[in-house]
């Protein structure tokens, strides 16, 4: 069987699709929905800072946790979701052997960089910056503008080295 020839466009779109899969859409949506409310549109009191910090932490943990979820299709065609463990997926049906879904180093690398990418998303949010760093000067704002492309480039290289083979909750299994 001949190996298909992938064009640069195919590889780029595939890489973009993998990057889009990194951040769970629901988590980012929840963050973008609740953040303006919890930060009081950037005019924070101490309570707003705590609430916004809790939101950021929970959403970051959700992004990291999603890297340890996977799905499989059983013999009857039903899709099952689970959490990757050292022994395989949990919970699992008795009829399927899910030992091939064990946690690996790549899962931890993905979780770490997914949380870093989410951190960059939070730093790009104007309300978050105004809430936590209201006195930022132009040099700090320049750093915030330079940080996303640098993190994106580093993350892209890491994700090419450790490709994501998991089909987490919300993503169809192949």
N, C-alpha and C positions, 0 to 999 in steps of 0.2 A: 504494500500500500504506500503510495507516494505521500510524502510529508507536505502539507499545504504551505504555500509561500505567503507569508504575511507581509504586507506593505508597512511602511513607516506609519501611515495613517491608522492601520489596524492595531498596531502595537500601541500607538498613542492613545487611541480610544479605549483600548483594553486597560491601559494603565490609569486613565482617567476614571474608568468604571471602578477599578480597585480602590482608588483614592476616595471616591464618593461613598463606597461601602464602609470606609473606615469609621466615619462618625454616624452613629445611629440617627436616622432622620427624626424620629420621634423625640429623642433626647434634645437635639438641637432646637427643634420646634418648641418644646416645653421651655427651654432656656430663653429663647427669643420672645416667647409669649409672656413669661413671668418676670423677666429681668427689668423691663421698664417700670413695672408695678412695684417690685421690691426695692429698686434703687431710687424710686420717686423721681424718675426721669433725670437721674444724675445729681439730684439735690438731697444727699443722704444725711440722715441722722445716724446715731450709733446703732439704733435698732435696724435701720435699713441696711447698714453695713453687715451686721450679723446675719440677717435674713438672706441677703444677696450672697454672702460667703457660703452659707449653708446650701443655697441653690447651686452655686458653682461647684461645690464639693460633691453634692449628690449627682449632678449631671456628669461630672468628670468620672466618678466611680461607675456610673451607669455605662459610660463609653468604654471604660476598661473592662468591666464585667462582660459586656457584649462580645468581647474577643474570645471568651471562654464558652460561648454557646455554639451549638451546632445542630444540624438536622440530618435525618436520614429517611429514606423511603423503605418501608417494610415490604415483605413479599406480596401483600395484598394491595400495595399501591398507596397506602396511607403515609402521610408525612408526620414524623415524630420529632419533637425538639427536646434538647437536653443540655446539660452543663458538662463540659469536658472535665474529667478527673484523671487521676493517675492510672486508673483501671479501664477507663473508657467513658462512655456517656452515662449520665445519671439524670433522670430515671430512664430505664430502657425496657423494652418488651422482652419477655423471656425467649422469644423465638429468634431474636437477632443477636449476632455477636458484634458488639460495638467496641471491641478492644482496639480496633484500628483508629479510634477517635481519641486516643490518649492525649493528655496535655504534653506539649513540647516547649522547647526554648523559644521557638518562634511565636508562640502564643503570648508569652510574657513580653517579648520585644514589641509585638503588635499592641498589646495593652498599654505599655509605657508610651509608645509614640502616639497612639490614639489619644491618650490623655494630654500629651503635649500639644497635639494639633487642636484639641478642644480648648486648651489653655490659650492658644493663640487666637482662637475665635472669640474668647472672652475679652482678651486684650484689645481686639479690634472694635469691640462694642463701645460706643461713645459714652453711654450711661455708666458702664462699669468703670471706665477710666475717670470720668468726672466724679464718680462716687468715691473711689478708693484713692485716686491720685489727683485731686483738684488743682494742685499747684504745679502741675507738670509744665516745664519750660519747653522751648522749641527743640532743644537737644534730646530730651526724653521723648518728645513726640516723633522726632526723626527716627529714634531707636524703635519705636512702636511700628513705624511704617516700614522699616528695614527687616524687622524680625520675621514677619510672615513668609516672605519669599525664601529666606534662609532656612527656616524650619521646614517649609514645604520641600525645598530641594533636598535637605538631609533626610527627611522622612521618605521621600520618593526613592532615594537610593537604598535606604534600609528596607523598604517594602519590596524592592526588586530583589534584594538579597534573601529576604525571608517572605516569600509570597504567601498570601493568606489563602488557605485551602478550606477554611471553615465556611459553612453556610448557616449563619446565626439565626436567631429568632427574627422573623420578618423577612428573611431572604429564602427564596426557594432552593431546595436541594437539587442537585443535578442527577 
